[in-house]
Amino acid sequence: MLHRRLAALAAAVMVVAAGLAVRALPAGAVAKYAGDLLYTLLVYALVVVAAPRARPFVVAAVALAVSWLVEFAQLTGVPAELSAHSTLARLVLGTTFNAPDLFWYAVGAAVGYAIDSARAK
């Protein structure tokens, strides 16, 4: 399990680096939706770090649920308020609800599941 935890930590670092690289791209659909996918991949990696014995399907479900929870929370306005005062909050919580994000979070969870399942074999 230590190996899986270390691999997940390395993956989290790579996902953050990829996310920062994507943010350097001009604003547009590719940058936005790649960021959504990477957000869920980061959550996936962090779940594995916290629970390295969890099966890939469970990790994917948790990562997707967290991502969707954050997106739906944006309907309340609380994340926007917090984001107005903190760059970290803006990066983690976002500001406004966008329905297509829900799809890209699911893609991110599926990619995490596929990579993790392939690694396990």
Buried (B, 14 or more C-beta within 10 A) or exposed (E): EEEBBEBBBEBBEBBBEBBEEBBEEEEEEEBBBBBBBBBBBBBBBBBBBEBBEBEBEEBBBBBBEBBBEBBEBBEEEEBBEBBEEEEEBBBBBBBEBBEEBBEBBBBBBBBBBEBBEEEEE
